[in-house]
Amino acid sequence: MTKKIIFIFGLIGLYCMKGHCANPSTPDSVQSSNLKFEAGFDLFYFVNTFRRTFSPEVEAPILSLTLIRNVEPDIELRLITGFGKVNYSIKTDQLHPKNYNETNLSLRFGLEKEVLCGKKWMFFYGSELFVRKDLVHTVQPSGTDIDTEDQNTTSYGIAPLAGIKYFITPRILLSTEMNFYMSFFHFSDKNSFQVDTGNNSSFVNSGFTTSFYTPNDLTLLFKF
């Protein structure tokens, strides 16, 4: 599936960059070319929030807000912030359920280049710097003791990207993209017991990792 998505995006990019575009006076993107800003949010936040009503263990929905500034006719600066926070409980074989508290913070800043692909479509590619913080706090009562676990993950790096935009109107558009993250990370995991403190433990790990994300967002943008 991943290879098919990369292949499709590659074909779209090649099609656009080979010049197979509509007359430049007709695309919706040209009609709104005097509008220098785009702002919007990820619609999948509401989808994932709805999914969690049935499956609370689904990862915390991230509310992503996007601001884009056009600096050249086909070059844009982009700033994306994300925030997510959830609390939920999962029943186990233990006497008491396991309680989770998750917090996610992210900040992304980069450049993208746009290529027209007809009246309604636009292909874009670029790269961005990112930093992300993930916190997971769990509490598991067990008999006369309480097991508390705190996980803290910080990651930062660079991510090449490619995506497409669809103009609903000259001022309203949908956008989705795929990313290849190259990141340094630092992870810590601390377990503590309220009574049996002799079982307290901690673990720390850091390193470098790469990860590829197929399109998993759908951003609604407004030009102004």
C-alpha positions in Angstrom: 0.0 0.0 0.0 2.8 2.4 0.9 4.6 1.8 -2.4 1.4 2.5 -4.3 0.9 5.8 -2.5 4.5 6.9 -3.2 4.1 5.8 -6.9 0.8 7.8 -7.2 2.3 10.9 -5.6 5.4 10.6 -7.9 3.2 10.4 -11.0 1.3 13.5 -9.9 4.6 15.4 -9.3 6.1 14.4 -12.6 2.9 15.3 -14.5 2.8 18.7 -12.9 6.5 19.5 -13.3 6.5 18.4 -17.0 4.1 21.3 -17.6 0.9 19.4 -18.2 -1.2 22.1 -16.5 -4.2 24.1 -17.4 -4.0 27.5 -18.9 -2.4 29.6 -16.0 -5.2 32.2 -16.3 -7.9 29.6 -15.3 -6.8 27.8 -12.2 -8.5 28.7 -8.9 -5.1 29.1 -7.4 -4.2 31.8 -9.9 -7.5 33.6 -9.2 -6.5 33.9 -5.6 -2.8 34.5 -6.2 -3.1 38.0 -4.6 -4.0 36.3 -1.3 -0.8 35.8 0.6 -1.9 33.7 3.6 -3.5 30.4 4.2 -4.8 29.2 7.6 -6.6 26.1 8.7 -6.9 22.9 10.8 -6.7 19.2 10.4 -10.2 17.6 9.9 -8.9 14.2 11.1 -8.9 15.6 14.7 -12.7 15.3 14.7 -12.6 11.9 13.1 -10.2 10.5 15.7 -12.1 12.2 18.5 -15.2 10.4 17.3 -13.3 7.1 17.1 -12.2 7.3 20.7 -15.9 7.2 21.8 -15.7 3.5 20.8 -12.0 2.7 21.3 -10.5 4.9 24.1 -7.1 3.3 23.5 -6.8 5.1 20.1 -3.9 7.5 20.2 -4.6 11.0 21.4 -6.2 13.2 18.7 -3.9 16.0 17.7 -5.5 19.4 16.9 -3.1 20.8 14.3 -3.3 24.4 13.3 -1.6 25.6 10.1 -0.4 29.0 9.0 1.1 29.5 5.5 2.7 32.7 4.1 3.4 33.1 0.4 6.9 34.6 -0.1 7.3 34.0 -3.8 4.7 33.1 -6.5 5.3 29.4 -5.9 7.2 29.3 -2.6 5.6 29.3 0.8 6.6 29.3 4.4 4.6 27.1 6.7 4.1 26.9 10.5 2.1 24.0 12.0 1.4 23.6 15.7 -0.2 20.5 17.3 -1.7 19.8 20.7 -3.5 16.8 22.1 -4.6 15.7 25.6 -6.7 12.7 26.7 -7.6 10.9 29.8 -9.1 7.4 29.7 -9.2 4.1 31.6 -8.9 0.5 30.4 -10.2 -2.5 32.4 -7.7 -5.3 32.9 -7.7 -8.5 34.9 -6.6 -6.5 37.9 -9.1 -5.4 40.5 -8.9 -1.8 39.3 -8.8 -0.3 35.8 -5.6 1.2 34.4 -5.8 5.0 34.1 -4.0 6.9 31.3 -3.2 10.5 30.8 -1.5 11.5 27.5 -0.2 14.8 26.3 1.2 15.5 22.8 2.9 18.8 21.7 4.4 19.5 18.3 5.9 22.4 16.3 6.8 22.2 12.6 8.4 25.0 10.4 9.4 24.7 6.8 9.2 25.6 3.1 7.1 24.2 0.3 7.1 24.7 -3.4 3.8 24.6 -5.3 3.3 23.3 -8.9 -0.1 23.8 -10.6 -1.8 20.7 -12.0 -4.9 22.0 -13.6 -7.8 24.2 -12.6 -8.5 22.5 -9.2 -5.3 20.7 -8.3 -1.9 21.6 -7.0 1.1 19.5 -6.2 3.6 20.6 -3.5 6.9 19.4 -2.1 9.4 20.7 0.4 11.0 20.1 3.8 10.4 21.2 7.4 12.1 21.2 10.8 10.1 19.7 13.7 10.1 19.1 17.4 7.7 17.0 19.3 7.0 16.1 23.0 5.0 13.1 24.1 4.0 12.5 27.7 2.2 9.4 29.0 1.2 9.1 32.7 -0.4 5.8 33.8 -1.7 4.8 37.2 -2.5 1.1 38.0 -3.9 0.4 41.5 -3.1 -3.2 42.5 -4.1 -4.6 45.9 -2.6 -2.3 48.6 -0.1 -0.7 46.2 -0.3 1.8 43.3 2.0 1.5 40.3 2.7 4.8 38.6 4.5 5.0 35.2 5.8 8.1 33.5 7.0 8.0 29.9 8.6 11.1 28.3 9.7 11.2 24.7 11.3 14.2 22.9 12.1 14.1 19.2 13.4 16.6 16.7 14.8 16.7 13.2 14.0 17.3 9.6 11.2 15.8 7.4 11.0 16.0 3.5 7.4 16.1 2.4 5.1 15.9 -0.7 1.4 16.5 -1.0 -1.5 17.7 -3.0 -4.1 20.5 -2.6 -7.6 20.6 -4.0 -9.3 24.0 -4.5 -13.0 23.8 -3.5 -13.2 27.5 -4.3 -10.4 30.0 -5.0 -10.4 30.8 -1.2 -11.1 27.3 0.3 -9.0 24.2 -0.3 -8.2 20.8 1.1 -4.6 19.6 1.6 -2.9 16.2 2.5 0.7 15.1 2.5 3.2 12.3 3.2 6.3 12.8 5.3 9.7 11.1 5.8 10.9 11.9 9.4 14.5 11.8 10.2 14.7 12.4 13.9 16.9 12.3 17.0 15.0 11.2 20.1 15.3 10.9 23.9 13.1 8.5 25.8 12.7 8.0 29.5 10.4 5.6 31.4 10.1 5.7 35.2 8.1 3.3 37.3 7.4 4.0 40.9 5.4 2.2 43.6 3.7 3.9 46.5 4.3 1.1 49.1 6.9 -1.3 47.7 9.5 1.3 46.7 12.1 -1.4 46.2 10.6 -2.2 42.9 11.0 1.4 41.6 12.8 1.5 38.2 13.8 3.8 35.4 15.0 3.4 31.8 16.6 6.0 29.5 17.3 5.6 25.8 18.3 8.0 23.0 19.3 7.7 19.4 18.3 8.4 15.8 15.4 6.9 13.8 13.6 7.3 10.5 9.9 6.8 9.8 7.7 7.3 6.8 4.1 8.5 7.1 1.6 8.0 4.3 -1.1 10.7 4.1 -2.9 10.6 7.4 -4.2 14.2 7.6 -6.8 16.3 5.7 -6.3 20.0 6.3 -9.0 22.5 5.6 -7.3 25.8 4.5 -8.7 29.3 4.0 -6.8 31.8 1.8 -6.9 35.5 2.8 
